[in-house]
Amino acid sequence: MADRLSIIIPALNEAAGIGALLAALQPLRTQGHELILVDGGSRDATVELARPQVDVLLQSAPGRARQMNAGARAARGDILWFVHADTGLDAGHAGVLLRSLEDNPGRAWGRFDVRITGNSPLLGMVARLMNLRSRLSGIATGDQGIFVRRAAFMEIGGYPDQPLMEDIEFSKSLKHLSPPLCLRQCIETSGRRWEQGGVVRTVVLMWGLRLGYFLGLAPERLARLYN
C-alpha cells in the first residue's frame, strides 16, 4: 500500500450516531487503514459501541483540538483524516481523498465539500455558502473532514490547544505550506445544532463569533458565548 490513512474521530456522547459512521468505515480496516476514536469523557454508550469497530480507542480531556492531537500522536498512517462523529461518509470518500493527494503531490492538505442533513430547507443554502467561503478563503471547518499529510501536521505542530476556532488556526498554518485541495465530493454533517438553535440565529451567531475572533477576542470567551 502506498499511503496509509489514519481516520481520527473525536467523540463526546455520540452513542446515537457513532455506530453508523464506524460501520461505514469498516472496509477501510480490511485495506490496511486504521480507525482511531478519541473519547472526551462520554457518559453514554459511545465507548462500548466503538470499541469493537476501531483499531485504537483513546481517552482524552474534552476538547476537539486536544482529542484530535491525541489521536494524531497515536496514529501510524501517512495521512491523517479528521472526521467528526456526526459525519456521514463511506469508504469511497477515502479513495477520492487518496487519489487527489496522489495526483497533487505538492498539496499538503485538503477538505471535502459538505452537505448538511436536516429538515430545514435553509440548510442547503448554508452548506453552499460554507463550501464557497472555504474555497475562496482557503480556510476549512472541521465539518468538512480535513485531511493532512502526516509530515505537514508535524511541521505546524498540530491543532492549537484552544476551545473554539481551532480549525481556522489549523487551516491558516497549513496555508503556509500549500493551498488546500477543495474536493467537490460531499460528506454529510448533521444539521442538529442549526435546527436546535434556529438556522438563521445559528448562522448569525457563527458569523458573529468569527468576526469576534478576527477582531482579537480570546477563544475562551468566544467558547462561552457559543455554549
C-alpha positions as CSV (number, residue, x, y, z in Angstrom):
1,M,0.0,0.0,0.0
2,A,1.4,3.4,-1.0
3,D,-0.2,5.6,1.6
4,R,-2.0,4.5,4.8
5,L,-4.8,6.5,6.3
6,S,-5.4,7.2,9.9
7,I,-9.0,8.3,10.4
8,I,-9.2,10.2,13.7
9,I,-12.6,10.7,15.3
10,P,-13.1,12.9,18.3
11,A,-16.3,12.0,20.2
12,L,-18.3,13.0,23.2
13,N,-21.7,11.4,24.0
14,E,-22.2,10.3,20.4
15,A,-23.8,6.9,21.0
16,A,-26.8,7.8,18.8
17,G,-24.7,8.0,15.6
18,I,-21.2,6.6,16.1
19,G,-22.2,3.1,15.2
20,A,-23.4,4.1,11.7
21,L,-20.2,6.0,11.0
22,L,-17.9,3.3,12.1
23,A,-19.8,0.6,10.3
24,A,-19.5,2.5,7.0
25,L,-15.7,2.8,7.5
26,Q,-15.0,-0.9,8.3
27,P,-14.0,-1.8,4.7
28,L,-11.0,0.6,5.2
29,R,-9.7,-1.5,8.0
30,T,-9.5,-4.6,5.7
31,Q,-7.5,-2.5,3.3
32,G,-4.9,-1.7,6.0
33,H,-6.0,1.7,7.1
34,E,-6.7,2.5,10.7
35,L,-9.6,3.9,12.7
36,I,-8.8,5.9,15.9
37,L,-11.6,7.1,18.2
38,V,-10.6,9.6,20.9
39,D,-13.3,9.9,23.6
40,G,-13.5,13.1,25.6
41,G,-15.3,11.5,28.6
42,S,-18.7,10.3,27.3
43,R,-21.4,9.4,29.8
44,D,-23.4,7.4,27.3
45,A,-22.5,4.2,25.4
46,T,-20.1,5.8,22.9
47,V,-17.1,3.9,24.1
48,E,-18.8,0.5,24.3
49,L,-20.2,0.8,20.8
50,A,-16.9,2.0,19.3
51,R,-14.5,-0.4,20.9
52,P,-15.0,-3.4,18.6
53,Q,-15.1,-1.2,15.5
54,V,-11.8,0.7,15.9
55,D,-8.1,-0.1,15.9
56,V,-7.3,2.4,18.6
57,L,-9.5,3.7,21.4
58,L,-8.2,6.6,23.5
59,Q,-9.4,8.6,26.4
60,S,-8.6,12.3,26.5
61,A,-9.5,15.5,28.2
62,P,-12.6,17.0,26.4
63,G,-12.0,19.5,23.6
64,R,-11.8,18.6,19.9
65,A,-8.3,20.1,19.5
66,R,-6.9,18.0,22.4
67,Q,-8.7,14.9,21.2
68,M,-7.5,15.2,17.6
69,N,-3.9,15.9,18.7
70,A,-4.1,12.8,21.0
71,G,-5.3,10.7,18.0
72,A,-2.6,12.1,15.8
73,R,0.1,11.1,18.3
74,A,-1.1,7.6,18.3
75,A,-1.6,7.4,14.5
76,R,0.7,5.3,12.3
77,G,-0.7,6.4,8.9
78,D,0.9,8.7,6.3
79,I,-2.2,10.8,6.0
80,L,-4.3,12.0,8.9
81,W,-8.1,12.4,8.3
82,F,-10.1,14.2,11.0
83,V,-13.7,13.2,10.9
84,H,-16.4,14.4,13.3
85,A,-18.5,11.8,14.9
86,D,-21.8,13.1,13.4
87,T,-20.4,12.9,9.8
88,G,-21.9,10.7,7.1
89,L,-19.4,9.2,4.6
90,D,-18.2,5.8,3.4
91,A,-15.0,4.1,2.2
92,G,-15.5,5.6,-1.2
93,H,-14.6,9.0,0.1
94,A,-11.3,7.7,1.3
95,G,-10.5,6.6,-2.3
96,V,-11.2,10.1,-3.6
97,L,-9.0,11.6,-0.9
98,L,-6.1,9.3,-1.6
99,R,-6.3,9.7,-5.4
100,S,-6.4,13.5,-5.0
101,L,-3.3,13.6,-2.9
102,E,-1.5,11.2,-5.2
103,D,-2.4,13.4,-8.2
104,N,-1.3,16.5,-6.4
105,P,2.0,15.7,-4.7
106,G,2.6,19.4,-3.9
107,R,-0.5,19.8,-1.8
108,A,-0.2,19.1,1.9
109,W,-3.8,19.1,2.9
110,G,-7.4,19.5,2.0
111,R,-11.1,19.0,2.8
112,F,-14.4,17.9,1.2
113,D,-17.5,19.9,0.4
114,V,-20.2,19.4,2.9
115,R,-23.9,18.7,2.8
116,I,-26.0,19.4,5.9
117,T,-28.7,16.9,6.7
118,G,-31.9,18.0,8.4
119,N,-35.5,19.2,7.9
120,S,-35.0,22.9,7.2
121,P,-34.7,23.9,3.5
122,L,-32.3,26.6,4.6
123,L,-29.6,24.1,5.4
124,G,-28.8,23.6,1.7
125,M,-28.1,27.3,1.3
126,V,-25.9,27.2,4.5
127,A,-23.9,24.4,3.1
128,R,-23.4,26.0,-0.3
129,L,-22.2,29.2,1.4
130,M,-19.8,27.3,3.7
131,N,-18.3,25.5,0.7
132,L,-17.9,28.7,-1.3
133,R,-16.4,30.6,1.6
134,S,-13.9,27.8,2.2
135,R,-13.0,27.7,-1.5
136,L,-12.4,31.4,-1.7
137,S,-10.6,31.8,1.7
138,G,-8.6,28.5,1.8
139,I,-10.0,28.0,5.4
140,A,-11.7,24.7,6.2
141,T,-14.0,23.8,9.1
142,G,-13.9,20.6,11.0
143,D,-17.3,19.6,9.5
144,Q,-15.6,19.3,6.1
145,G,-13.4,16.4,7.0
146,I,-10.0,18.0,7.0
147,F,-7.1,15.7,5.9
148,V,-3.4,16.4,6.0
149,R,-0.1,14.6,5.3
150,R,1.5,13.5,8.5
151,A,4.7,15.4,7.8
152,A,2.8,18.6,7.4
153,F,0.8,18.1,10.6
154,M,4.1,17.6,12.5
155,E,5.7,20.6,10.8
156,I,3.0,23.0,12.1
157,G,2.7,21.4,15.5
158,G,-0.8,20.1,15.1
159,Y,-4.0,21.8,16.3
160,P,-3.7,24.7,18.6
161,D,-4.9,23.9,22.1
162,Q,-7.9,26.3,22.2
163,P,-11.6,25.6,22.8
164,L,-13.0,27.2,19.6
165,M,-11.8,28.2,16.1
166,E,-9.0,25.6,16.3
167,D,-9.9,24.6,12.7
168,I,-9.3,28.2,11.5
169,E,-5.9,28.4,13.1
170,F,-5.0,25.0,11.8
171,S,-6.0,26.0,8.2
172,K,-4.1,29.3,8.4
173,S,-0.9,27.4,9.4
174,L,-1.3,24.8,6.7
175,K,-1.9,27.5,4.1
176,H,1.8,28.5,4.6
177,L,2.7,25.0,3.3
178,S,0.2,24.8,0.4
179,P,-3.3,25.8,-0.8
180,P,-5.9,23.2,0.3
181,L,-7.4,20.6,-2.0
182,C,-11.1,21.5,-2.1
183,L,-12.8,18.3,-3.1
184,R,-16.2,18.8,-4.5
185,Q,-17.5,15.4,-3.4
186,C,-19.8,15.9,-0.4
187,I,-19.6,14.4,3.0
188,E,-22.7,14.8,5.2
189,T,-22.9,16.5,8.6
190,S,-25.8,16.7,11.0
191,G,-27.8,19.9,11.0
192,R,-28.8,19.3,14.6
193,R,-27.0,22.3,16.0
194,W,-28.5,24.6,13.4
195,E,-32.0,23.3,13.9
196,Q,-31.9,23.2,17.7
197,G,-30.8,26.9,17.9
198,G,-32.8,28.0,14.8
199,V,-31.0,28.1,11.4
200,V,-30.9,31.8,11.0
201,R,-30.0,32.5,14.6
202,T,-27.2,29.9,14.5
203,V,-25.7,31.3,11.3
204,V,-25.8,34.8,12.7
205,L,-24.1,33.5,15.9
206,M,-21.4,31.7,14.0
207,W,-20.6,34.7,11.8
208,G,-20.5,36.9,14.9
209,L,-18.1,34.5,16.6
210,R,-15.9,34.6,13.5
211,L,-15.9,38.3,13.4
212,G,-15.1,38.5,17.1
213,Y,-12.2,36.1,16.6
214,F,-10.9,38.2,13.6
215,L,-11.1,41.3,15.9
216,G,-9.0,39.5,18.5
217,L,-11.4,38.2,21.1
218,A,-10.0,35.2,23.1
219,P,-11.2,31.7,22.0
220,E,-12.2,31.0,25.7
221,R,-14.5,34.0,25.7
222,L,-16.0,33.0,22.3
223,A,-16.5,29.5,23.6
224,R,-18.6,30.8,26.5
225,L,-20.7,32.7,24.1
226,Y,-21.1,29.7,21.8
227,N,-22.2,27.5,24.6
